[in-house]
Amino acid sequence: MKPSTTFTLHPQSTLLTPETSEMKDVLARLQLGRSIAVGAHNLAGAHDDQWLMVQTAGTTGAYKAIRRTPETWVKSFEVNRDAYGLTDKNVYATLGSLDHSLTLFATLEAFHLGADLCELATQGPKNQAKSIREHHVSVIYATPSQLRLLITGAQESETFPSIRHIFSGGGKLGSDLRDALQAACPNARICEFFGASETSFITISDATTPDGSVGRPYPNVELRIGSDETTEFVGEIWVASPYLFDGYAQGSSADTKWDGEFLSIGEMGYLDSDGYLFLKGRKNRMVTVADQNVFPEEIEERVCQMAGIESCAVIATLDVSRGHKLTCFAASRSGDVDLNALRNYCRSTLAPHAVPRDFVILQEMPLLAAGKPDLSKLRALVGKSS
């Protein structure tokens, strides 16, 4: 059977939770074979060809509308089906809103494969846990922040034996959260993927992936670091695959560049000799401290490994003597993280120039709709924290 190149609504799929207005619009457009626009409804129109348009924002809050052909996602639906044994017997659950591309991807994948779907963004973590158990959910797509809330909201010792697959994107899970998920979902295979709205899947990792890596290339993805073919070389990450977007329907990004069939979105990293990708951070966030290059993302990942820290964001501000000053915002709902302990932890695990000068403990990290830290709001807090 020839693979479909359009988004379709499988007749066997059922929405198991109340229909939101956004879901109602998506379902109607699927039934009519119309273009789908989420978060960018004014771009939907009545196109002859079916398109997907999703409004997205980076951590700086600059909104853009991604435009892609259905085929670029349909191909990965079928890769996931074959690689993970996904079928029309599965029950999917999404924890985020439909205007986040991860949630929309999972929704359209479920409807493409004929699986049932629980849309749980409007429910609190306790009710999400209850729905997952009641509907025997077997597949979850969510960000680390959403998964942490789910685990926190679950009753003590509550497990979810029906869950077979957890796909996480939009940030690192961290060993503590991965362990908690595995304990709560003993039958689940946990996979993290690295990608972006412009690229879709780039790499995917699992329990066998080396520490610090985001995994190996997703099927049919080719990676290039800068213009160098050698390994262990830090440079700009270039991606060629059948899953790349068509362009921006609205807005733009100076970091997004094409080189023939290869696309870069401004991420920096390197490949090891076994083909595993290691990220350094966004090129536009790299700063100098005492004439040394520093990637805030590396600090954030390290801080998140400390017990009690749920999320972290590092803000760099200009400093006359050292080039930049780093302020570390760490979120801990328990509030029992000691500032001196955090500072000493950073001194013992980071290079001297990468140790933040200031530390701020928050009970809750300000987040964008995609579940990522809102760097603009945190930047406004830097002066108040000094």
PyMOL commands that set and color helices and strands:
alter all, ss='L'
color gray80, all
select helices_A, chain A and resi 21-32+41-43+70-84+101-113+125-134+144-153+175-184+283-285+296-303+339-349+352-354+375-385
alter helices_A, ss='H'
color red, helices_A
select strands_A, chain A and resi 36-38+52-57+63-68+91-94+116-119+139-142+165-168+189-196+200-205+216-217+222-225+235-240+247-250+257-259+262-264+267-271+277-282+287-289+292-294+311-319+323-331+358-362
alter strands_A, ss='S'
color yellow, strands_A
deselect
rebuild
show_as cartoon
